[in-house]
Amino acid sequence: AYFSLFILYPLWDSSFNNNFWQPATHTFETKKAIRILGNLQPRESCRDAFKHLKILTVIGLYILETVTYVHIKTPGIAERGEQFHHYNTRRATDYCLPVHRLRSTEHKPSYIGAKMWNCLPEMLKKVDQQQFARHSKTWLLNRPFYSIEEFMSWQTQPDF
């Protein structure tokens, strides 16, 4: 029941209604379910329970799916720095984000996936495509993110 209610539905909802997806409601419902599964009190933190139960947060699922979409399923949708030149620069593995005028462009899976890819650690960016999904899922399981902003700034936060 947990899988169908808290994993499949948010994935379906985020893939079809990406511009209107509200992760806060899914995160709240998922935390309620984790409190039941982990026998936690109402005011206890769920972060350790997500790690212990080896369950991705809804935000973690969204990050995994959008980054996989950009990197593996549609690799030609965005260009990386190493495609422009062959110099060994610091940001060669990052995607070059296109200049845009409309805010709705930032909600497209291709744009947000490339932006999230740029926030991943270098060790994940250098893994081959067959191992990428497994390594990135393991990395996200150890870091239960509750918001996309939290993921984007994970390198500056001492908890992660």
GROMACS elastic network, one bead per residue, 0.5 to 0.9 nm:
[ bonds ]
;  ai    aj funct       b0    kb
    1     4     6  0.53606   500
    1     5     6  0.60939   500
    1     6     6  0.82495   500
    2     5     6  0.53249   500
    2     6     6  0.55681   500
    2     7     6  0.72864   500
    2    30     6  0.88386   500
    2    33     6  0.76480   500
    3     6     6  0.56257   500
    3     7     6  0.50924   500
    3     8     6  0.64484   500
    3     9     6  0.88028   500
    4     7     6  0.58563   500
    4     8     6  0.50906   500
    4     9     6  0.65624   500
    5     8     6  0.63593   500
    5     9     6  0.57990   500
    5    10     6  0.80041   500
    5    30     6  0.89427   500
    6     9     6  0.61872   500
    6    10     6  0.64301   500
    6    11     6  0.87451   500
    6    26     6  0.75419   500
    6    29     6  0.78471   500
    6    30     6  0.61438   500
    6    33     6  0.84235   500
    6    58     6  0.76500   500
    7    10     6  0.57377   500
    7    11     6  0.62633   500
    7    12     6  0.87103   500
    7    30     6  0.89900   500
    7    56     6  0.87933   500
    7    57     6  0.88385   500
    7    58     6  0.71910   500
    7    61     6  0.78039   500
    8    11     6  0.51913   500
    8    12     6  0.60879   500
    8    13     6  0.84934   500
    9    12     6  0.50689   500
    9    13     6  0.59249   500
    9    14     6  0.84580   500
   10    14     6  0.58883   500
   10    15     6  0.84207   500
   10    21     6  0.88424   500
   10    23     6  0.82701   500
   10    26     6  0.68990   500
   10    58     6  0.70146   500
   10    61     6  0.85883   500
   10    62     6  0.83421   500
   11    14     6  0.52161   500
   11    15     6  0.61145   500
   11    16     6  0.86843   500
   11    58     6  0.83019   500
   11    61     6  0.74150   500
   11    62     6  0.70484   500
   11    65     6  0.81787   500
   12    15     6  0.52945   500
   12    16     6  0.62777   500
   12    17     6  0.82818   500
   13    16     6  0.55636   500
   13    17     6  0.56692   500
   13    18     6  0.73438   500
   13    21     6  0.68998   500
   14    17     6  0.54305   500
   14    19     6  0.83359   500
   14    20     6  0.82839   500
   14    21     6  0.57408   500
   14    22     6  0.85698   500
   14    23     6  0.86147   500
   14    62     6  0.74155   500
   15    18     6  0.56616   500
   15    21     6  0.88894   500
   15    65     6  0.89841   500
   15    66     6  0.89531   500
   15   109     6  0.83171   500
   16    19     6  0.86824   500
   16    21     6  0.89009   500
   17    20     6  0.54826   500
   17    21     6  0.58318   500
   18    21     6  0.52305   500
   18    22     6  0.88873   500
   18   107     6  0.68412   500
   18   108     6  0.71090   500
   18   109     6  0.74182   500
   19    22     6  0.89796   500
   19   104     6  0.73820   500
   19   107     6  0.56349   500
   19   108     6  0.71814   500
   20   107     6  0.89125   500
   22    25     6  0.62102   500
   22    26     6  0.73466   500
   23    26     6  0.52030   500
   23    27     6  0.59769   500
   23    28     6  0.85926   500
   23    58     6  0.72465   500
   23    59     6  0.70358   500
   23   146     6  0.89225   500
   23   147     6  0.78525   500
   24    27     6  0.50494   500
   24    28     6  0.61707   500
   24    29     6  0.87163   500
   24   146     6  0.84094   500
   24   147     6  0.79756   500
   25    28     6  0.52445   500
   25    29     6  0.63701   500
   25    30     6  0.86317   500
   26    29     6  0.52123   500
   26    30     6  0.60404   500
   26    31     6  0.85651   500
   26    58     6  0.67155   500
   26    59     6  0.89136   500
   27    30     6  0.50780   500
   27    31     6  0.61030   500
   27    32     6  0.86694   500
   27    57     6  0.72076   500
   27    58     6  0.59796   500
   27    59     6  0.75266   500
   27   146     6  0.70003   500
   27   147     6  0.86760   500
   28    31     6  0.52194   500
   28    32     6  0.64183   500
   28    33     6  0.89012   500
   29    32     6  0.51408   500
   29    33     6  0.64636   500
   29    34     6  0.87883   500
   30    33     6  0.50962   500
   30    34     6  0.61835   500
   30    35     6  0.86247   500
   30    57     6  0.74610   500
   30    58     6  0.73819   500
   31    35     6  0.61196   500
   31    36     6  0.86812   500
   31    46     6  0.66264   500
   31    50     6  0.89808   500
   31    57     6  0.84923   500
   32    35     6  0.51870   500
   32    36     6  0.65260   500
   32    37     6  0.88568   500
   32    42     6  0.85021   500
   33    36     6  0.51505   500
   33    37     6  0.62246   500
   33    38     6  0.85427   500
   34    38     6  0.57939   500
   34    39     6  0.81068   500
   34    40     6  0.79830   500
   34    46     6  0.69097   500
   34    49     6  0.70000   500
   34    50     6  0.72316   500
   34    53     6  0.86233   500
   34    55     6  0.89079   500
   35    38     6  0.52272   500
   35    39     6  0.56641   500
   35    41     6  0.69343   500
   35    42     6  0.73059   500
   35    44     6  0.82572   500
   35    45     6  0.87590   500
   35    46     6  0.68270   500
   35    49     6  0.79375   500
   36    39     6  0.51891   500
   36    40     6  0.66001   500
   36    41     6  0.87588   500
   37    40     6  0.79493   500
   37    49     6  0.86942   500
   37    53     6  0.85165   500
   38    46     6  0.84834   500
   38    49     6  0.61732   500
   38    50     6  0.87573   500
   38    52     6  0.87376   500
   38    53     6  0.77496   500
   40    43     6  0.81238   500
   40    44     6  0.61153   500
   40    45     6  0.80921   500
   40    46     6  0.78036   500
   40    49     6  0.83923   500
   41    44     6  0.52910   500
   41    45     6  0.85679   500
   42    45     6  0.84974   500
   45    48     6  0.71677   500
   45    49     6  0.78807   500
   46    49     6  0.50298   500
   46    50     6  0.62000   500
   46    51     6  0.87741   500
   46   144     6  0.89361   500
   47    50     6  0.52823   500
   47    51     6  0.65730   500
   47    52     6  0.87672   500
   47   143     6  0.81788   500
   47   144     6  0.59638   500
   47   145     6  0.83306   500
   47   146     6  0.89408   500
   48    51     6  0.50493   500
   48    52     6  0.59988   500
   48    53     6  0.84876   500
   48   144     6  0.83250   500
   49    53     6  0.58460   500
   49    54     6  0.80809   500
   49    55     6  0.84348   500
   50    53     6  0.53678   500
   50    54     6  0.58038   500
   50    55     6  0.52349   500
   50    56     6  0.66440   500
   50    57     6  0.71999   500
   50   141     6  0.74711   500
   50   142     6  0.84925   500
   50   143     6  0.88644   500
   50   144     6  0.65936   500
   51    54     6  0.50007   500
   51    55     6  0.66763   500
   51    56     6  0.80822   500
   51   141     6  0.59906   500
   51   142     6  0.58509   500
   51   143     6  0.76161   500
   51   144     6  0.71337   500
   52    55     6  0.79790   500
   54   138     6  0.89501   500
   54   141     6  0.61690   500
   54   142     6  0.83223   500
   55   141     6  0.66261   500
   55   144     6  0.87057   500
   56    59     6  0.78494   500
   56    60     6  0.54744   500
   56    61     6  0.61056   500
   56   137     6  0.80730   500
   56   140     6  0.69885   500
   56   141     6  0.55896   500
   56   142     6  0.89309   500
   56   143     6  0.88092   500
   56   144     6  0.66951   500
   56   145     6  0.86900   500
   57    61     6  0.62542   500
   57    62     6  0.85964   500
   57   140     6  0.86895   500
   57   141     6  0.81923   500
   57   144     6  0.59725   500
   57   145     6  0.66662   500
   57   146     6  0.69858   500
   58    61     6  0.50681   500
   58    62     6  0.62238   500
   58    63     6  0.86430   500
   58   145     6  0.85157   500
   58   146     6  0.78108   500
   59    63     6  0.61042   500
   59    64     6  0.85271   500
   59   144     6  0.82395   500
   59   145     6  0.62545   500
   59   146     6  0.60626   500
   59   147     6  0.60965   500
   59   148     6  0.66438   500
   59   151     6  0.87439   500
   60    63     6  0.50707   500
   60    64     6  0.60766   500
   60    65     6  0.85549   500
   60   137     6  0.83305   500
   60   140     6  0.61192   500
   60   141     6  0.78022   500
   60   143     6  0.84710   500
   60   144     6  0.67920   500
   60   145     6  0.62239   500
   60   146     6  0.79802   500
   60   147     6  0.87356   500
   60   148     6  0.87292   500
   60   151     6  0.88005   500
   61    64     6  0.50976   500
   61    65     6  0.60817   500
   61    66     6  0.85584   500
   61   137     6  0.86171   500
   61   140     6  0.86117   500
   62    65     6  0.52234   500
   62    66     6  0.60722   500
   62    67     6  0.84150   500
   63    66     6  0.53946   500
   63    67     6  0.59679   500
   63    68     6  0.83019   500
   63   113     6  0.74666   500
   63   116     6  0.70604   500
   63   117     6  0.88525   500
   63   140     6  0.86682   500
   63   148     6  0.80061   500
   63   151     6  0.86742   500
   64    67     6  0.54373   500
   64    68     6  0.59717   500
   64    69     6  0.84477   500
   64   113     6  0.89657   500
   64   133     6  0.77081   500
   64   136     6  0.71297   500
   64   137     6  0.68833   500
   64   140     6  0.79811   500
   65    68     6  0.51262   500
   65    69     6  0.59624   500
   65    70     6  0.87353   500
   65   113     6  0.83882   500
   66    70     6  0.63381   500
   66    71     6  0.85814   500
   66   109     6  0.59881   500
   66   110     6  0.75469   500
   66   112     6  0.73226   500
   66   114     6  0.82812   500
   66   116     6  0.80508   500
   66   117     6  0.88469   500
   67    70     6  0.52708   500
   67    71     6  0.59780   500
   67    72     6  0.81646   500
   67   109     6  0.85814   500
   67   110     6  0.86042   500
   67   112     6  0.82566   500
   67   114     6  0.67864   500
   67   115     6  0.86897   500
   67   116     6  0.65240   500
   67   117     6  0.58293   500
   68    71     6  0.51358   500
   68    72     6  0.53684   500
   68    73     6  0.65889   500
   68    74     6  0.86082   500
   68   113     6  0.78668   500
   68   117     6  0.89815   500
   68   132     6  0.82675   500
   68   133     6  0.71206   500
   69    72     6  0.58434   500
   69    74     6  0.60511   500
   69    75     6  0.80519   500
   69   109     6  0.77447   500
   69   110     6  0.76004   500
   69   113     6  0.71957   500
   70    73     6  0.62434   500
   70    74     6  0.53477   500
   70    75     6  0.57965   500
   70    76     6  0.82194   500
   70    77     6  0.68236   500
   70    78     6  0.74240   500
   70   109     6  0.77254   500
   70   110     6  0.58745   500
   70   111     6  0.85079   500
   70   113     6  0.57160   500
   70   114     6  0.63748   500
   70   117     6  0.83185   500
   71    74     6  0.64116   500
   71    75     6  0.51078   500
   71    76     6  0.85685   500
   71    77     6  0.87732   500
   71    78     6  0.87550   500
   71   113     6  0.82280   500
   71   114     6  0.80373   500
   71   117     6  0.80731   500
   71   129     6  0.79848   500
   72    75     6  0.56014   500
   72   129     6  0.65476   500
   72   130     6  0.89063   500
   72   132     6  0.87803   500
   74    77     6  0.57295   500
   74    78     6  0.84645   500
   74   110     6  0.86789   500
   75    78     6  0.68430   500
   75    79     6  0.82243   500
   76    79     6  0.67736   500
   77   110     6  0.67798   500
   78    95     6  0.64301   500
   78    96     6  0.70266   500
   78    97     6  0.75576   500
   78    98     6  0.82877   500
   78   110     6  0.73397   500
   78   111     6  0.81257   500
   78   114     6  0.71540   500
   79    82     6  0.83264   500
   79    83     6  0.65605   500
   79    84     6  0.81632   500
   79    94     6  0.85517   500
   79    95     6  0.55976   500
   79    96     6  0.58565   500
   79    97     6  0.81599   500
   80    83     6  0.55217   500
   80    84     6  0.73965   500
   80    91     6  0.88377   500
   80    92     6  0.66742   500
   80    93     6  0.60333   500
   80    94     6  0.54919   500
   80    96     6  0.55892   500
   80    97     6  0.89099   500
   81    84     6  0.56045   500
   81    85     6  0.70533   500
   81    86     6  0.87867   500
   81    89     6  0.84843   500
   81    91     6  0.67005   500
   81    93     6  0.60861   500
   81    94     6  0.60322   500
   81    95     6  0.62219   500
   81    96     6  0.63269   500
   82    85     6  0.54629   500
   82    86     6  0.58738   500
   82    87     6  0.74311   500
   82    88     6  0.80400   500
   82    89     6  0.83095   500
   82    91     6  0.83797   500
   82    93     6  0.62928   500
   82    94     6  0.82045   500
   82    95     6  0.89428   500
   83    86     6  0.73439   500
   83    92     6  0.82470   500
   84    92     6  0.89630   500
   85    88     6  0.87250   500
   85    92     6  0.86332   500
   86    89     6  0.86109   500
   86    92     6  0.86208   500
   87    92     6  0.79819   500
   88    91     6  0.85620   500
   88    92     6  0.67526   500
   89    92     6  0.53224   500
   89    93     6  0.86766   500
   90    93     6  0.79550   500
   90    94     6  0.89300   500
   91    94     6  0.53567   500
   91    95     6  0.84943   500
   91   118     6  0.85954   500
   92    95     6  0.80892   500
   93   118     6  0.80516   500
   93   122     6  0.81496   500
   93   125     6  0.66529   500
   93   126     6  0.78125   500
   94   114     6  0.79505   500
   94   115     6  0.86396   500
   94   117     6  0.70097   500
   94   118     6  0.51083   500
   94   119     6  0.86542   500
   94   125     6  0.82352   500
   95   114     6  0.57284   500
   95   115     6  0.73975   500
   95   117     6  0.73174   500
   95   118     6  0.64599   500
   96   114     6  0.78238   500
   96   115     6  0.86719   500
   96   118     6  0.89113   500
   97   100     6  0.89018   500
   97   111     6  0.69474   500
   97   114     6  0.69791   500
   97   115     6  0.70945   500
   98   111     6  0.79770   500
  100   103     6  0.78326   500
  100   105     6  0.68314   500
  100   106     6  0.83899   500
  101   104     6  0.88314   500
  101   105     6  0.78543   500
  102   105     6  0.57226   500
  102   106     6  0.78449   500
  103   106     6  0.56033   500
  103   107     6  0.75303   500
  104   107     6  0.54215   500
  104   108     6  0.70794   500
  105   108     6  0.54736   500
  105   109     6  0.89920   500
  105   110     6  0.89789   500
  105   111     6  0.69254   500
  105   112     6  0.87184   500
  106   109     6  0.82482   500
  106   110     6  0.87610   500
  106   111     6  0.58077   500
  106   112     6  0.60833   500
  107   110     6  0.84415   500
  107   111     6  0.69325   500
  107   112     6  0.61840   500
  108   111     6  0.54059   500
  108   112     6  0.61723   500
  108   113     6  0.82185   500
  109   112     6  0.52918   500
  109   113     6  0.55299   500
  109   114     6  0.82432   500
  110   113     6  0.52644   500
  110   114     6  0.61947   500
  110   115     6  0.86694   500
  111   114     6  0.52551   500
  111   115     6  0.62055   500
  111   116     6  0.86397   500
  112   116     6  0.60268   500
  112   117     6  0.84437   500
  113   116     6  0.50732   500
  113   117     6  0.60390   500
  113   118     6  0.86864   500
  114   118     6  0.63822   500
  114   119     6  0.89515   500
  115   118     6  0.52574   500
  115   119     6  0.68210   500
  115   152     6  0.86171   500
  116   119     6  0.51376   500
  116   120     6  0.66808   500
  116   148     6  0.87499   500
  116   151     6  0.81574   500
  116   152     6  0.69726   500
  117   120     6  0.53324   500
  117   121     6  0.86970   500
  117   125     6  0.78231   500
  118   121     6  0.81844   500
  118   125     6  0.86910   500
  118   152     6  0.89975   500
  119   122     6  0.89314   500
  119   151     6  0.77491   500
  119   152     6  0.59640   500
  119   153     6  0.79809   500
  119   154     6  0.82466   500
  119   155     6  0.83557   500
  120   123     6  0.83179   500
  120   124     6  0.66669   500
  120   125     6  0.69952   500
  120   136     6  0.88007   500
  120   151     6  0.89224   500
  120   152     6  0.86628   500
  121   124     6  0.57179   500
  121   125     6  0.67398   500
  121   155     6  0.87176   500
  122   125     6  0.50257   500
  122   126     6  0.63374   500
  122   127     6  0.89153   500
  123   126     6  0.54520   500
  123   127     6  0.66631   500
  124   127     6  0.53849   500
  124   128     6  0.87145   500
  124   132     6  0.67781   500
  124   135     6  0.68902   500
  124   136     6  0.65115   500
  124   139     6  0.86154   500
  125   128     6  0.81848   500
  125   132     6  0.80650   500
  126   132     6  0.87258   500
  127   130     6  0.82331   500
  127   131     6  0.63189   500
  127   132     6  0.57171   500
  127   135     6  0.80637   500
  128   131     6  0.56331   500
  128   132     6  0.59917   500
  129   133     6  0.75067   500
  130   133     6  0.70507   500
  130   134     6  0.81921   500
  131   134     6  0.55808   500
  131   135     6  0.62073   500
  131   136     6  0.85405   500
  132   135     6  0.53087   500
  132   136     6  0.58959   500
  132   137     6  0.83523   500
  133   136     6  0.53031   500
  133   137     6  0.59897   500
  133   138     6  0.85756   500
  134   137     6  0.52510   500
  134   138     6  0.62622   500
  134   139     6  0.86698   500
  135   138     6  0.51591   500
  135   139     6  0.61580   500
  135   140     6  0.86497   500
  136   140     6  0.60890   500
  136   141     6  0.84999   500
  137   140     6  0.50881   500
  137   141     6  0.60357   500
  137   142     6  0.87425   500
  138   141     6  0.50599   500
  138   142     6  0.65100   500
  138   143     6  0.89121   500
  139   142     6  0.54382   500
  139   143     6  0.66610   500
  140   143     6  0.50119   500
  140   144     6  0.64063   500
  140   145     6  0.78862   500
  141   144     6  0.61259   500
  142   160     6  0.88620   500
  143   151     6  0.89982   500
  143   160     6  0.65585   500
  145   148     6  0.74115   500
  145   150     6  0.63578   500
  145   151     6  0.61346   500
  145   154     6  0.88775   500
  146   149     6  0.86596   500
  146   150     6  0.68682   500
  146   151     6  0.81280   500
  147   150     6  0.51713   500
  147   151     6  0.65666   500
  147   152     6  0.88376   500
  148   151     6  0.50247   500
  148   152     6  0.61832   500
  148   153     6  0.87294   500
  149   153     6  0.63028   500
  149   154     6  0.85167   500
  150   153     6  0.53512   500
  150   154     6  0.59466   500
  150   157     6  0.84971   500
  151   154     6  0.50847   500
  151   155     6  0.84839   500
  152   155     6  0.79839   500
  153   156     6  0.57117   500
  153   157     6  0.67167   500
  154   157     6  0.52904   500
  154   158     6  0.81471   500
  154   159     6  0.82655   500
  154   160     6  0.60233   500
  155   158     6  0.78086   500
  155   160     6  0.71685   500
  156   160     6  0.84151   500
  157   160     6  0.60052   500
